[in-house]
Amino acid sequence: MPQVLVQLIDQCHASEVNLQAIARIANKDTAICAKLLQLVNSAFIGARKAFTNLEQAVVYLGVDTVRNLAVSVSVQQVFRRVETNGLLSIDRFWHHSCLAALLSRKIAEHVGYPDPSEAYLAGLLHDIGKLLLWMAFPGTYAPLLLKGVRCHSGRLAFLEEEKLRINHCEAGAWLCEQWCLPALLADAIRYHHHPVEDVARALPLTRITALADLLAHGDSTDRECLETAGRYFNLQPAQVGQLYENLEEQLAQIADGLGIHIAKSAKTSHDREPESEESHKETTLGLIHRIRNITQLNGVLANLLQAENKEQIAAAAEQGLKILFNEDACLLLLWNKATRRLHCLTSADNKLARETAGLSFSLDRHDQSLPGQAMESLAPLFLFPGKGSEQTRPTLLDAQLLRLLGTEGMAVVPMNHREQRLGLLVVGLHKQSPLAAGGPVPPLCLLAAQTAIALYLDQVQAAQAEQIVIERLRSAGLVARKVAHEINNPLATLRNYLHIITGKCRDGEALGDELTIIDHELERISSLTLRLEKLADEEMPPHFEHVDLHSHIKELIALYKGSLPAGNQISLSYIPWETPLILDTDSGFLRQILTNLIDNALEALGTKGEIIVRSERHLDTILISVTDNGPGVDPTLQDDLFTAGASTKDGRHAGLGLAIGQQLAQRLGGALNCLSRRGRTVFTLALPA
């Protein structure tokens, strides 16, 4: 049905898609309804349950799938003609199908059938076999339609069986089975022309469908209808009369919505309606225009999505306007929210490129202009000065834009995406333009919307690129801070030892051990400064070697003991594991981790307290712990203790030491954790043995 396809395509391309509205439109058309249910119940979709409710099917499939199906069916209708001789009235076919669907739902509701939507669908599809036979055997089927005067009597089904070896009931049921619709629904279609005695013993859905078809051909006074209703569901004449209440009004609403002209005298689907032929031609022509626009628009949208910058986006939009509407006087006005100004953008090939270079204006100053009103209303606006009495007087800016475009009128269409105003698409219009007469506005709005999406994506990509630069600079700064933090520790040790050396030189004592320690610290500083050459490559691989853990820690403890200020009451000791511990690790990384842990403990204690370093072996893991009896870690920092920036040192440090320690431990294949309470804090380094 072309009318349904036109409405369905327009609704699917609306700026605000309403799935319920889409389902209501699709529900009017037997073929579309069937195709949607066929698709949702197919193995390709793989739904876990069978769908008979069209609204649920539309929600499950989504608007994109429904739109694609509608366009596909439209293409078939537009480009694949079926030769007919006019004996089958498509209007009457839809009329009867919709009438049977409405009656089926009313009967189902009246008798308490659990799924009225399924009954509606069975009524809508009950005669779909006629279309199948008409398309398969157009020459042979036409004479049968002339003989089969009243379908409900089963006369047509008998003639079909005799001539074609299949009737429209069986054909419709077979089609539903091919579409994987429920078996009971297919049976309802298969048996709706069976004798009353047989149908009376059938399941409820078959009785509902058969009775609806019978009532659709009769009225509330028809004796056969009343007897059959009583036989199938014990319905009294008054109850049958209730089924017809408001039925014509509902049908009239459907007919008006679809543009179907129904003659009241027509009773069968093969009664001809010559007065509706012109309507069919107009609707089909409209469908052809929509399919053409969609086909052309698909290529335009692909170009927009492939655009890499604003200039290419402008070029794609200009090309789309030329292809779709044969308009080449156009420009984009990009919105700057911070300055509340609109800035002109065109491609280099635009004939207005030179004149519009640097063009911008304030929206506050020109809020009454057409661009200002379009930005405020978020709706497309058109201007043709002097055309019609309802035209408002253009502002000075509007007049200047018209002279710039060189056209009699213009359209200004907002470009919005995700509640963000990206700007305006301004198109110059000549009097003969289809848009001048209120022509295909939806494709123009769709082009503006897709241009807005391309501009939005360009903004997102630019913001992401800027953020990457910021993050890289931030990372480089963090690396530099880490290196500076690590260099500061041996420098502090060297300063302490310079004081010790000064005293020993004054007293004439030997300096061998102190000079060895100073040499080690200088070597450590040299190693750290090399990292400044690789700020962009922070993940320097560890250098694994055999390390005697006891000797390594004892040397470190001796270094700290020698550097403690005079009068300091801090006890620093090492409790080694009972057997030697040799492990493969990076001695520099290990020393850096332990130095950070001991430094933290010293700062937590102040001038008095106890620090104990222990080493242990548990199966394949070596544990090195640093314990102090200080005030403990602030509970609010426990979760972020190993994150750069978390610090318990009153803002005097950036909280880098533990973050560095955790990173180095992970690169050694281990981990660093903390248990703390007031009076006892234990940091434990776990390394593979």
KAZI-V863621 format. One record per residue. SS is DSSP state (@ for helix, = for strand, . for the rest). BURIAL is + if it has 24 or more other ideal C-beta (glycine too) atoms within 12 Angstrom, else -. D_CENTER is the distance of its C-alpha to the mean C-alpha in Angstrom with 1 decimal. Layout:
BEGIN
ss	burial	d_center
SS	BURIAL	D_CENTER
SS	BURIAL	D_CENTER
END
This chain:
BEGIN
ss	burial	d_center
.	+	31.5
@	+	30.6
@	+	30.3
@	+	27.5
@	+	25.6
@	+	26.0
@	+	24.7
@	+	21.8
@	+	20.7
@	+	21.2
@	+	19.3
@	+	16.2
.	+	16.4
.	-	17.0
.	+	15.5
.	-	14.9
.	-	14.2
.	-	16.4
@	+	16.0
@	-	19.6
@	-	21.0
@	+	19.6
@	+	21.2
@	+	24.4
@	+	24.6
@	+	24.1
.	+	26.7
.	+	29.3
.	+	29.3
@	+	30.8
@	+	29.5
@	+	25.8
@	+	26.0
@	+	27.6
@	+	25.2
@	+	22.1
@	+	24.0
@	+	25.3
@	+	21.8
@	+	20.4
.	+	23.7
.	-	24.0
.	-	24.2
.	-	21.4
.	-	18.9
.	-	21.0
.	-	20.6
.	-	23.0
.	-	24.7
.	+	25.9
.	+	24.3
.	+	26.8
.	+	25.0
@	+	23.1
@	+	20.9
@	+	19.8
@	+	19.3
@	+	17.1
@	-	14.8
@	+	14.9
@	+	14.2
.	-	11.5
@	+	12.2
@	-	11.5
@	+	14.1
@	+	16.4
@	+	16.4
@	-	17.3
@	+	19.9
@	+	21.4
@	+	21.7
@	+	23.3
@	+	25.7
@	+	26.5
@	-	27.3
@	-	29.6
@	+	31.3
@	+	31.8
@	-	33.0
.	-	34.6
.	-	37.5
.	-	39.5
.	-	43.2
.	-	44.4
.	-	47.7
.	-	46.4
.	+	47.8
.	+	44.5
.	+	43.2
@	+	39.4
@	+	39.5
@	+	41.8
@	+	39.7
@	+	36.6
@	+	38.9
@	+	40.5
@	+	37.2
@	+	35.7
@	+	39.0
@	+	39.2
@	+	35.6
@	+	36.5
@	+	39.8
@	+	38.3
@	+	35.9
@	+	38.9
@	+	41.1
@	+	38.6
@	-	38.3
@	+	42.0
@	+	42.9
.	-	40.3
.	+	38.2
.	-	35.3
.	+	32.6
@	+	33.3
@	+	30.0
@	+	31.3
@	+	34.6
@	+	33.0
@	+	31.3
@	+	34.6
@	+	36.4
@	+	34.0
@	+	34.3
.	+	38.0
.	+	39.3
@	+	36.6
@	+	39.3
@	+	41.2
@	+	38.5
@	+	38.5
@	+	42.3
@	+	42.4
@	+	40.2
@	-	41.9
.	+	45.5
@	-	45.6
@	-	49.3
@	-	50.5
@	+	48.4
@	+	49.5
@	-	53.1
@	+	51.8
@	+	49.9
@	-	53.2
@	-	55.0
.	+	52.5
.	-	53.2
.	+	51.5
@	+	48.6
@	+	48.9
@	-	52.4
.	+	51.2
@	-	53.4
@	+	50.6
@	+	49.3
@	-	52.9
@	+	53.3
@	+	50.0
@	-	51.1
@	-	54.5
@	-	53.4
@	+	50.0
.	-	50.4
.	+	47.2
.	+	46.4
@	+	43.3
@	+	42.8
@	+	42.7
@	+	40.6
@	+	38.0
@	+	38.0
@	-	37.8
@	+	34.8
@	+	33.0
@	-	34.0
@	-	32.6
.	+	29.3
.	+	29.5
.	+	29.8
.	+	31.8
@	-	35.5
@	+	36.9
@	+	35.0
@	+	36.5
@	+	39.9
@	+	39.8
@	+	39.4
@	+	42.0
.	+	44.7
.	+	44.3
.	+	47.5
.	+	49.5
.	-	52.8
@	+	52.6
@	-	54.5
@	-	51.9
@	+	48.8
.	-	50.5
.	-	50.3
.	+	46.6
.	+	43.5
@	+	42.2
@	+	39.4
@	+	41.9
@	+	44.3
@	+	41.8
@	+	40.7
@	+	44.3
@	+	45.4
@	+	42.7
@	+	43.7
@	+	47.3
@	+	46.6
@	+	44.6
@	+	47.8
.	+	50.1
.	-	50.5
.	-	51.5
.	-	55.2
.	-	55.0
@	-	57.2
@	-	55.3
@	+	52.0
@	+	53.6
@	-	55.4
@	+	52.3
@	+	50.2
@	-	53.0
@	+	53.2
@	+	49.5
@	+	48.6
.	-	51.9
.	+	50.6
.	-	53.3
@	-	53.9
@	-	52.6
@	+	49.4
@	+	48.9
@	-	49.6
@	-	46.7
@	+	44.3
.	+	45.2
.	-	44.7
.	-	42.3
@	+	41.4
@	-	42.5
@	-	40.5
@	+	37.3
@	+	38.1
@	-	38.9
@	-	35.6
@	+	33.8
@	+	36.3
@	-	35.9
@	+	32.1
@	+	32.5
.	+	35.4
.	+	37.7
.	+	41.4
.	+	43.2
.	-	47.0
.	-	48.3
.	-	51.0
.	+	48.6
.	-	48.4
.	+	47.1
.	+	44.2
.	+	46.7
.	+	48.3
.	+	47.9
.	+	46.4
@	-	47.5
@	-	46.4
@	+	42.7
@	-	42.8
@	-	42.3
@	+	39.2
@	+	37.8
@	-	38.6
@	-	36.9
@	+	33.7
@	+	33.7
@	-	34.2
@	+	31.3
@	+	29.1
@	+	30.5
@	+	29.6
@	+	26.0
@	+	25.6
@	-	27.4
@	+	25.1
@	+	21.9
@	-	23.5
@	+	24.5
@	+	21.3
@	+	19.4
@	-	21.7
@	+	21.4
@	+	17.6
@	-	18.0
@	+	20.6
@	+	18.4
@	-	15.7
@	-	18.7
.	+	20.4
.	-	21.3
.	-	22.7
@	+	23.4
@	-	26.4
@	+	24.6
@	+	21.9
@	+	24.9
@	+	26.6
@	+	23.7
@	+	23.5
@	+	27.3
@	+	27.4
@	+	25.0
@	+	27.3
@	+	30.3
@	+	28.9
@	+	27.6
@	+	30.3
.	-	33.0
.	+	32.7
.	+	33.3
.	+	34.2
=	+	31.0
=	+	29.6
=	+	26.6
=	+	27.3
=	+	25.0
=	+	24.9
=	-	26.3
.	-	25.6
.	-	28.3
.	-	31.0
.	-	29.8
=	+	30.7
=	+	29.4
=	+	30.0
=	+	30.5
=	+	28.8
.	+	29.9
.	+	30.1
.	-	33.5
.	-	34.3
.	+	33.8
.	-	37.3
.	+	36.6
@	-	35.7
@	-	39.1
@	-	39.7
@	+	36.4
.	-	36.5
.	-	36.1
.	+	35.7
=	+	34.1
=	+	34.9
=	-	34.4
.	+	32.4
.	-	34.8
.	-	37.8
.	+	36.4
.	-	34.5
.	-	36.5
.	+	35.6
@	+	33.2
@	+	30.6
@	+	31.2
@	+	30.8
@	+	27.6
@	+	26.0
@	-	27.3
@	-	26.4
.	+	23.0
.	-	24.4
.	+	25.9
=	+	29.7
=	+	32.5
=	+	36.0
=	+	39.1
.	-	42.1
.	-	45.0
.	-	43.2
.	-	43.6
.	-	44.9
.	-	41.5
.	-	40.6
.	-	40.6
.	-	42.7
.	+	40.7
.	-	40.9
@	-	42.5
@	+	39.1
@	+	38.0
@	-	41.3
@	-	40.9
@	+	37.5
@	+	38.9
@	-	41.8
@	+	39.5
@	+	37.5
.	-	40.7
.	+	39.6
.	+	40.8
=	+	37.5
=	+	34.0
=	+	30.5
=	+	28.3
=	+	24.6
=	+	22.3
=	+	19.4
=	+	16.8
=	+	13.2
.	-	11.6
.	-	15.2
=	-	16.7
=	+	19.6
=	+	19.8
=	+	22.9
=	+	24.5
=	+	25.1
=	+	28.9
=	+	30.4
=	+	34.1
=	+	35.3
.	+	38.6
.	-	40.3
.	-	39.7
.	+	36.0
@	-	34.1
@	+	32.0
@	+	35.3
@	-	35.9
.	-	32.5
.	-	31.2
.	+	27.7
@	+	25.9
@	+	22.4
@	+	22.1
@	+	23.3
@	+	20.7
@	+	18.0
@	+	19.5
@	+	19.7
@	+	16.0
@	+	15.1
@	+	17.8
@	+	16.3
@	+	13.0
@	+	15.4
@	+	17.5
@	+	14.8
@	+	13.8
@	+	17.5
@	+	18.1
@	-	15.6
@	-	17.3
@	-	20.7
@	-	20.0
@	-	19.0
@	-	22.2
@	-	24.2
@	-	23.0
@	-	23.9
@	-	27.4
@	-	27.8
@	-	27.0
@	-	29.4
@	-	32.0
@	-	31.5
@	-	31.8
@	-	34.9
@	-	36.3
@	+	35.7
@	+	37.5
@	+	40.3
@	+	40.6
@	+	40.7
@	+	43.4
@	-	45.3
@	+	45.1
@	+	46.5
@	+	49.2
@	+	50.3
@	+	51.3
@	+	53.9
@	-	55.1
@	+	56.0
@	+	57.8
@	+	59.7
@	-	60.8
@	+	62.2
@	+	64.0
@	-	65.5
@	-	67.2
@	+	68.4
@	+	69.8
@	-	71.5
@	-	73.3
@	-	74.3
@	-	75.6
@	-	77.7
@	-	79.1
.	-	79.6
.	-	77.3
.	-	75.6
.	-	71.9
@	-	70.8
@	-	68.1
@	+	66.7
@	-	66.5
@	-	64.7
@	+	62.0
@	+	61.7
@	-	61.3
@	+	58.5
@	+	56.6
@	-	57.1
@	-	55.7
@	+	52.7
@	+	52.1
@	-	52.4
@	+	49.7
@	+	47.4
@	-	48.0
@	-	47.0
@	+	43.4
@	-	43.4
@	-	43.5
@	-	40.2
.	-	37.9
.	-	35.0
.	-	35.8
.	+	36.0
.	-	35.8
.	+	39.4
.	-	40.4
.	+	43.1
.	-	46.6
.	-	47.9
=	-	51.6
=	-	54.1
=	+	54.5
=	-	57.3
@	+	55.4
@	+	58.6
@	-	60.1
@	+	56.8
@	+	56.4
@	-	60.2
@	+	60.2
@	+	57.2
@	+	58.9
@	+	62.2
@	+	60.4
@	+	59.0
@	+	62.4
@	+	64.2
@	+	61.9
.	+	62.0
.	-	63.9
.	-	67.4
.	-	67.7
.	-	64.2
=	-	64.3
=	+	61.3
=	-	62.0
=	+	60.0
=	-	60.6
=	+	59.3
=	-	59.7
.	+	59.1
.	+	58.5
.	-	61.7
.	-	61.3
.	-	60.2
.	+	56.4
=	-	55.6
=	+	51.9
=	-	50.0
=	+	47.9
.	+	47.6
@	+	50.5
@	+	49.0
@	+	45.7
@	+	47.7
@	+	50.1
@	+	47.3
@	+	45.6
@	+	49.0
@	+	50.0
@	+	46.9
@	+	47.6
@	+	51.3
@	+	50.7
@	+	48.3
@	+	51.0
@	+	53.7
@	+	51.9
@	+	51.1
@	+	54.9
.	-	56.3
.	-	60.1
=	-	60.7
=	+	59.2
=	-	58.8
=	+	56.4
=	+	56.6
=	+	54.9
=	+	54.9
=	+	54.1
=	-	53.7
=	+	52.7
=	-	50.8
.	-	50.6
.	-	48.3
=	-	47.3
=	+	49.3
=	+	48.8
=	+	49.9
=	+	49.9
=	+	50.9
=	+	52.1
=	+	53.3
.	+	54.8
.	+	53.2
.	-	51.3
.	+	48.1
.	+	44.5
.	-	42.9
@	-	40.8
@	-	38.0
@	-	37.6
.	-	37.7
.	-	34.0
.	-	33.6
.	+	37.0
.	+	36.0
.	-	33.4
.	+	34.6
.	-	35.6
.	+	36.7
.	+	40.5
.	+	43.4
.	-	45.7
.	-	45.4
.	-	43.4
.	-	45.9
.	+	43.7
.	-	40.0
.	+	39.7
.	+	39.4
@	+	42.1
@	+	40.4
@	+	37.0
@	+	39.0
@	+	41.0
@	+	37.9
@	+	36.4
@	+	39.8
@	+	40.3
@	-	37.1
@	+	38.1
.	+	41.4
.	-	39.6
.	+	40.4
=	+	39.2
=	+	40.5
=	+	40.5
=	+	42.4
=	-	44.3
=	+	45.8
=	-	47.8
.	-	50.5
.	-	53.4
=	+	51.7
=	+	48.7
=	+	48.1
=	+	45.9
=	+	45.8
=	+	44.9
=	+	44.3
=	+	44.9
=	-	45.3
.	+	49.0
END
